[in-house]
Every structure is written in structure tokens, then in C-alpha cells.
Amino acid sequence: MCNIDNDWPHGRAIFYNPDKSFTVKINGEDQLEIEFTSKEASINDSFAKFQKILDFLEKSLTFIKESKLGYITTLPENLGSSLRA
């Protein structure tokens, strides 16, 4: 056991916008989980909006990225981009 839940429930948070289409979870299964839902008909339009959110966050946060594995996460199945559509 890697003890990622030692301080539960301290140090956890969930933030969301009024229509709950954008959610940020801190220190849940991973250190940071970002969820974006859209009713856009085009996945390209949805991804463009999500990319703007990520660009904004990357200006003030540092993400660990390894050249072969991609973004480093707590859960091995989320290595890489962790993107699910």
C-alpha cells in the first residue's frame, strides 16, 4: 500500500462551475483530476474548450512529465495524457 489515503479526508477538495460542466478534484484517486463535460456536437470544439482550461492551469501549476511515460500520476492506468473521451 502506498498510503495515498493516510490523511483522508483532510487535504481534499472539489471545485466546480455553476453548471458543473467543469470539475477539479484535488487529492482524490490522483493528485489532480480535471473533468469537463460538453453538449457540443463536435468533439473538436469540446477539446478546444478543454485545452483553454488546461493552458490556463499550466500557467500556475507544475505538472510532472516524463519523456517516455507522459504525465506522471498516482494511478498507473492514468499515465500519459490521462485523457478519456
C-alpha positions as CSV (number, residue, x, y, z in Angstrom):
1,M,0.0,0.0,0.0
2,C,1.4,3.4,-1.0
3,N,-0.5,5.2,1.8
4,I,-2.1,7.8,-0.6
5,D,-5.1,7.9,1.7
6,N,-3.4,8.5,5.1
7,D,-4.8,11.9,5.6
8,W,-8.4,11.3,4.4
9,P,-10.5,13.4,4.4
10,H,-8.0,16.3,5.0
11,G,-6.3,17.9,2.1
12,R,-9.2,17.0,-0.4
13,A,-11.3,19.4,-2.3
14,I,-13.7,19.6,-5.2
15,F,-14.3,22.8,-7.2
16,Y,-16.9,23.2,-10.0
17,N,-18.5,25.9,-12.0
18,P,-22.2,26.8,-11.7
19,D,-23.5,24.4,-14.3
20,K,-21.0,21.7,-13.1
21,S,-19.6,21.2,-16.6
22,F,-16.1,21.8,-15.3
23,T,-14.9,20.0,-12.1
24,V,-11.5,19.9,-10.4
25,K,-10.9,17.3,-7.8
26,I,-7.8,17.6,-5.6
27,N,-6.1,14.7,-3.9
28,G,-8.7,12.1,-4.6
29,E,-7.5,9.0,-6.5
30,D,-4.9,11.2,-8.2
31,Q,-3.4,14.5,-7.1
32,L,-5.4,16.4,-9.6
33,E,-8.4,15.3,-11.7
34,I,-10.0,17.6,-14.2
35,E,-13.3,16.7,-15.7
36,F,-15.0,18.7,-18.5
37,T,-18.4,17.8,-20.0
38,S,-19.8,19.5,-23.0
39,K,-23.0,19.3,-25.1
40,E,-21.1,20.4,-28.2
41,A,-21.9,18.3,-31.2
42,S,-18.2,18.5,-32.3
43,I,-15.5,16.7,-30.2
44,N,-13.0,19.2,-31.7
45,D,-15.0,22.2,-30.3
46,S,-15.2,20.4,-26.9
47,F,-11.5,19.6,-26.9
48,A,-10.6,23.2,-27.9
49,K,-12.5,24.5,-24.8
50,F,-10.9,21.9,-22.6
51,Q,-7.4,22.8,-23.9
52,K,-8.0,26.5,-23.0
53,I,-8.7,25.4,-19.4
54,L,-5.6,23.3,-19.3
55,D,-3.5,26.1,-20.8
56,F,-4.8,28.4,-18.0
57,L,-4.0,25.9,-15.3
58,E,-0.5,25.2,-16.6
59,K,0.4,28.9,-16.2
60,S,0.2,28.5,-12.4
61,L,0.7,24.8,-11.8
62,T,3.7,22.5,-12.5
63,F,2.9,19.0,-13.9
64,I,5.5,16.2,-13.8
65,K,6.0,14.8,-17.3
66,E,8.4,12.0,-18.3
67,S,9.6,11.8,-21.9
68,K,8.5,8.1,-22.4
69,L,5.6,7.8,-20.0
70,G,3.9,11.2,-20.3
71,Y,2.3,12.8,-17.3
72,I,3.1,11.1,-14.1
73,T,0.1,10.2,-11.9
74,T,-0.7,8.2,-8.8
75,L,-2.6,5.5,-10.8
76,P,-0.6,3.6,-13.5
77,E,-3.6,3.4,-15.8
78,N,-3.6,7.2,-16.0
79,L,0.0,7.6,-17.1
80,G,0.4,9.6,-20.3
81,S,-2.3,12.0,-21.2
82,S,-4.9,10.6,-18.9
83,L,-7.4,11.8,-21.4
84,R,-10.7,9.9,-21.7
85,A,-13.4,10.9,-24.1
